[in-house]
């Protein structure tokens, strides 16, 4: 009962109450030597601490949970903890530790015949590979994960991964492959009546159409995506579409339209705390204003640089500052 209370408080965002319930539950399980109960409780506690960035506490809870699952011979539970631990280490850029935990988790999932868990691990390994620019390795991992999700009937996970694969190929300028992935992703999301997922796939297709100069198609696709995001009250998705519409209008030299779209996108990003999106909009506004309002453009570039610094994107911070320095005083 206390474990369930901990989960409820966790879902409600009442972190102190959740921690207290988990701790009491753990003590009760430990008092009666119930290893699985204590292990599951520690796993829940680790998830709580990871969510609120108490990373050392999360690692300690996961490590003890894994030991208990191992002692109880519960390999699936151990694999779940290792997957969570790998995600924690990846978040902290401890790539070697993350990879080791992923690989061990995959071995355990494979031994248990749990394809969905193995697919989750492969997604994590793909993300690690992509972070280091190993795109072939990332593609292989994502593709194998997609096949496992498909075999397990996990259509939502498959659709998401197809969107990820679309993004990967898009940034490699493999436009035909990217289009195929985005289109398949959209079809799966449509079958699931997932408006957010459909919007994300359409956003990818809109970016792609804009990149290859199919501007009418891009406009229509962005417009459809925006309708879906608006219907689902997804402000982040709507902001991303507005950024795309701004870029498209800028390409077509419709500067007033571009400015209006960028400003609306920025307001949405600010409202939801989307600092990366806001920084990208400010950078685009700087490029837009550079020829006509250089002093305003410089202001936008400096604001973008400040946000990029806050989120640790040093390369883009330097790029924004360099762009500002090239403008007339």
C-alpha positions in Angstrom: 0.0 0.0 0.0 2.8 2.4 0.9 4.6 1.6 -2.4 1.4 2.4 -4.3 1.1 5.7 -2.3 4.6 6.5 -3.3 3.8 6.0 -7.0 0.7 8.2 -6.7 2.5 11.0 -5.0 5.3 10.7 -7.6 2.7 11.1 -10.4 1.2 14.1 -8.6 4.6 15.7 -8.4 4.6 15.7 -4.6 8.2 14.6 -4.3 8.8 14.8 -0.6 5.6 12.8 0.1 6.6 10.2 -2.5 10.1 9.8 -1.1 8.6 9.4 2.4 6.2 6.7 1.3 8.8 4.8 -0.7 11.2 4.9 2.3 8.6 3.6 4.7 7.6 0.9 2.2 11.3 -0.1 1.8 11.7 -0.4 5.6 8.7 -2.6 5.9 9.8 -4.9 3.1 13.3 -5.1 4.6 11.9 -6.0 8.0 10.2 -9.1 6.6 13.1 -9.9 4.2 11.0 -9.4 1.1 13.7 -8.8 -1.4 11.5 -8.2 -4.5 9.4 -5.7 -2.6 12.4 -3.8 -1.4 14.0 -3.9 -4.9 10.9 -2.6 -6.6 10.6 0.2 -4.0 14.2 1.2 -4.5 13.6 1.3 -8.2 10.7 3.6 -7.7 12.7 5.8 -5.5 15.5 5.9 -8.1 13.0 7.0 -10.7 11.8 9.8 -8.5 15.4 11.0 -7.7 16.4 10.9 -11.4 13.3 12.9 -12.4 14.3 15.8 -10.0 18.0 15.6 -10.8 19.1 14.2 -7.5 21.5 12.1 -9.5 23.8 10.6 -6.8 20.7 9.6 -4.8 19.2 8.0 -7.9 22.3 6.1 -8.7 22.6 4.8 -5.1 18.9 3.6 -5.2 19.3 1.9 -8.6 22.5 0.2 -7.5 21.0 -1.3 -4.4 17.8 -2.2 -6.3 19.9 -4.0 -8.9 21.7 -6.0 -6.1 18.5 -7.1 -4.6 16.9 -8.1 -7.9 20.0 -10.1 -8.7 19.9 -11.8 -5.2 16.3 -12.7 -5.8 17.0 -14.1 -9.2 14.7 -11.6 -10.9 16.5 -10.9 -14.2 13.8 -8.8 -15.8 13.7 -6.5 -12.7 17.5 -6.2 -12.8 17.4 -5.4 -16.5 14.8 -2.6 -15.9 17.0 -1.1 -13.3 20.1 -1.3 -15.5 18.2 0.5 -18.3 17.2 3.3 -15.9 20.8 3.5 -14.7 22.1 3.7 -18.2 19.7 6.6 -19.0 21.0 8.4 -15.9 24.6 8.0 -16.9 23.9 9.0 -20.4 22.1 12.2 -19.1 25.3 12.9 -17.1 27.5 12.3 -20.2 29.1 9.3 -18.5 29.1 7.5 -21.8 31.2 4.5 -21.0 29.2 3.7 -17.9 26.0 4.2 -19.8 27.1 1.9 -22.6 28.1 -0.8 -20.2 24.8 -0.7 -18.4 22.9 -0.8 -21.7 24.8 -3.8 -22.9 24.3 -5.8 -19.7 20.6 -4.8 -19.7 20.2 -6.0 -23.3 21.8 -9.3 -22.5 19.3 -9.8 -19.6 16.3 -8.8 -21.7 17.4 -11.1 -24.5 17.8 -14.0 -22.0 14.2 -13.4 -20.9 12.9 -13.1 -24.5 11.6 -9.5 -23.8 11.9 -7.8 -27.1 10.4 -4.5 -26.1 13.0 -4.1 -23.4 15.8 -5.0 -25.8 14.4 -2.4 -28.2 14.5 0.3 -25.5 18.1 -0.6 -24.9 18.9 -0.3 -28.6 17.3 3.1 -28.7 19.6 4.2 -25.9 22.7 2.8 -27.7 21.6 4.5 -30.9 21.3 7.9 -29.0 24.8 7.4 -27.6 26.2 6.6 -31.0 24.5 9.6 -32.6 25.9 11.9 -29.9 29.4 11.0 -31.0 28.6 11.2 -34.7 28.6 7.5 -35.4 25.6 7.7 -37.7 25.9 4.2 -39.2 26.0 2.6 -35.8 23.0 4.7 -34.7 21.0 3.8 -37.8 21.7 0.1 -37.2 20.7 0.3 -33.6 17.5 2.3 -34.4 16.6 -0.1 -37.2 17.0 -3.2 -35.1 14.9 -1.5 -32.3 12.2 -0.6 -34.8 12.0 -4.3 -35.9 11.7 -5.4 -32.3 9.0 -2.9 -31.5 7.1 -4.0 -34.7 7.4 -7.7 -33.7 6.1 -6.8 -30.2 3.2 -4.9 -31.6 4.4 -1.6 -30.0 3.1 0.7 -32.8 3.6 3.9 -30.9 7.2 3.2 -30.1 7.8 2.1 -33.7 6.2 5.3 -35.0 8.4 7.4 -32.7 11.5 5.6 -33.8 10.6 6.1 -37.5 10.5 9.8 -36.8 13.9 9.6 -35.1 15.2 7.8 -38.2 13.7 10.4 -40.4 15.5 13.1 -38.5 18.8 11.2 -38.7 18.5 10.8 -42.5 17.3 14.4 -43.0 20.4 15.8 -41.3 22.6 13.5 -43.5 20.8 15.0 -46.6 19.3 11.5 -47.4 16.0 13.1 -48.3 14.2 10.2 -50.0 14.9 7.9 -47.1 13.9 10.6 -44.6 10.6 11.1 -46.4 9.9 7.4 -46.4 10.5 7.3 -42.6 8.4 10.4 -41.9 5.6 9.1 -44.0 5.5 5.7 -42.4 5.6 7.3 -39.0 2.7 9.5 -39.9 0.7 6.5 -41.1 1.3 4.6 -37.8 0.3 7.6 -35.7 -2.8 8.2 -37.8 -3.9 4.6 -37.2 -3.4 5.2 -33.5 -5.4 8.5 -33.7 -2.3 10.2 -32.1 -2.6 13.9 -33.1 0.7 14.8 -31.5 2.6 12.1 -33.3 1.0 12.9 -36.6 1.9 16.6 -36.1 5.6 15.7 -35.4 5.8 13.5 -38.5 4.2 16.3 -40.6 6.6 18.8 -39.1 9.5 16.6 -40.4 7.9 16.4 -43.8 7.4 20.2 -43.8 11.0 20.8 -43.0 12.1 18.4 -45.7 9.9 20.0 -48.3 11.2 23.4 -47.4 14.8 22.2 -47.6 14.4 20.8 -51.1 12.6 23.8 -52.5 9.0 22.4 -52.6 7.6 25.5 -50.9 3.9 25.0 -51.6 4.1 21.5 -50.2 6.0 22.8 -47.2 3.4 25.4 -46.5 0.5 23.0 -46.8 2.2 20.4 -44.6 3.2 22.9 -41.9 -0.4 24.2 -41.9 -1.8 20.7 -41.4 0.7 20.1 -38.6 -0.2 23.3 -36.9 -3.9 22.4 -36.9 -3.2 19.1 -35.2 -1.0 20.7 -32.6 -3.5 23.4 -31.9 -6.3 20.8 -31.6 -4.2 18.9 -29.1 -3.2 22.1 -27.2 0.5 21.3 -27.9 2.2 24.6 -27.6 5.7 23.2 -28.2 4.6 21.6 -31.4 2.9 24.8 -32.5 6.0 26.8 -31.8 8.1 24.4 -33.8 5.7 24.8 -36.7 5.8 28.6 -36.5 9.6 28.5 -36.5 9.4 26.4 -39.7 6.9 28.8 -41.2 9.1 31.7 -40.4 12.1 30.0 -42.0 10.0 29.3 -45.1 8.7 32.9 -45.4 12.3 34.1 -45.0 13.4 31.9 -47.8 10.7 33.3 -50.0 11.8 36.9 -49.0 8.4 37.5 -47.3 10.1 39.3 -44.4 7.0 40.6 -42.6 5.4 37.2 -42.6 8.7 35.7 -41.3 9.0 38.2 -38.5 5.4 37.7 -37.4 5.8 33.9 -37.3 9.2 34.1 -35.5 7.7 36.5 -32.8 4.7 34.2 -32.3 7.0 31.2 -32.0 9.2 33.0 -29.5 6.2 33.9 -27.3 5.1 30.3 -27.2 8.6 29.0 -26.4 8.9 31.6 -23.6 5.5 30.6 -22.2 6.6 27.0 -21.8 10.2 27.6 -20.8 11.6 26.2 -24.1 14.9 27.9 -24.0 16.5 26.1 -27.0 13.5 26.9 -29.2 13.6 30.6 -28.1 17.3 30.7 -28.8 16.9 29.3 -32.3 14.1 31.8 -33.0 16.3 34.7 -31.8 19.1 33.5 -34.0 16.8 33.4 -37.0 15.4 36.9 -36.1 19.0 38.1 -36.1 19.6 36.8 -39.6 16.3 38.3 -40.8 17.0 41.8 -39.4 20.7 41.8 -40.3 20.3 43.7 -43.5 17.5 46.1 -42.5 17.8 46.6 -38.8 21.4 45.7 -37.8 21.2 47.1 -34.3 18.1 45.0 -33.6 19.8 42.0 -35.2 22.8 42.4 -32.9 20.4 42.5 -29.9 18.7 39.3 -31.1 22.1 37.5 -31.6 23.3 38.5 -28.1 20.0 37.3 -26.5 20.4 34.0 -28.4 24.0 33.7 -27.2 22.9 34.1 -23.6 20.3 31.4 -23.9 22.7 29.0 -25.7 25.2 29.5 -22.9 22.5 28.7 -20.3 21.8 25.4 -21.9 25.4 24.5 -22.5 25.5 24.9 -26.3 28.9 26.5 -26.5 29.3 26.1 -30.3 26.0 27.9 -31.0 26.8 30.6 -28.4 30.0 31.3 -30.2 28.2 31.3 -33.6 25.7 33.8 -32.3 28.4 36.1 -30.9 30.4 35.9 -34.1 27.3 36.8 -36.1 26.7 39.8 -33.8 30.4 40.9 -34.2 30.1 41.0 -38.0 27.4 43.6 -37.9 28.1 47.3 -38.2 28.4 49.2 -34.9 
